[in-house]
Amino acid sequence: MGLLGFAYAKSGQRATAVNMLRELEERSKQSYVPKTSIAAIYAALGEIDKAFEWYEKAYKERDQTLFYLERTPDLEIFYSDPRYTALRKKMGLE
């Protein structure tokens, strides 16, 4: 569902992406939802600060999908952000 929300956001279907985002956030209160899925939708919506909040949550939960962050072509907007470098350092990748 996270990838689908990401695709909707990237294709300009903002309302649909936001609806999926809200649903994932609600689901995450009751069952496991990868925080990176929520972060990726925020990123695709251009809400970088919110995306980093969720990536930090993913780090705290030791979400293994964080390692794919730099392999996701549409997320290269993060690479020049100092928060991305700091996150990589915390993960032991720098």
N, C-alpha and C positions, 0 to 999 in steps of 0.2 A: 504494500500500500504506500510505503514511503517513496519508492521509485516512481509509482504512478503519480503521486502528488507532485513530485519533482518534475516529471514530464509535463504535467498540466501547467505548472508554473512557468517552465521554460517555453512552452508553446503559447503563452499569453492568456491562458484560461485561469486567470487569477482567482475568481470566485470559487471555482471547483477545487483549486489547489488549497485555498484557505479552508474550505469545508473539510477536506481530507486531513489537513493539518489539525484542525480542532478535534476531529474524531480520533486521530492518533494521540493527541494530548490527553483526551478523556480516557482512552484505553490504557494509556500508560499509568494511570492512577490505580488500575485494578489488575493489570497483568503486564508482563514484560513487553516493552516496545523498544527496539534499539533507538537510543537517543540520537544516533547519527541520522536516522531516517527523518526525524523531526527537524534536525539541524539542516539537512540538505534541502528540505522544502523551504525553510526560512531563507537559506542562501539563494535559492532559485528565484524567490520573491524579491530579492535585493535587500532583505532585512539582515544585514551582516552582523550587527550587534546581537540580535536574538539568536542567530545561527551559532555564534561563538559561545553564547550562554549554554546552548544545548551540547555543543562539542565539549565544553568543560564538564558538563554532567556525564557525558559519555566517557570521558577520561576517568572521572571519579568512580564510575561503575566498571572500569576496565573493559569497555566495549571494544572487542577485537576488530570491529569494522572500521575503527579509526585509522587503521593502517592503510585502508584503501582511499583515504582522503586525497592523497597526492596522485592517485591513479585515476581519479574521476575528472575527465577533461573539462566538464562544465564548472568545476570548482576551483579553477586556477586563479580566480579572483582573490583567493585567500593568500596566495603565495607571497605577495609583497606586504601583507599585513603583519606587523610585529607580534600580534597575538598568535598567529600561525607558527612563527618561529619559536615562540615561548612554549607552545603546546608540543611542538616537535622535540624541544629540549627536555620537557618533562617526560616524554615518552622514550627518551634515550636515543632519538634518531638524529640528533645534531651533535 
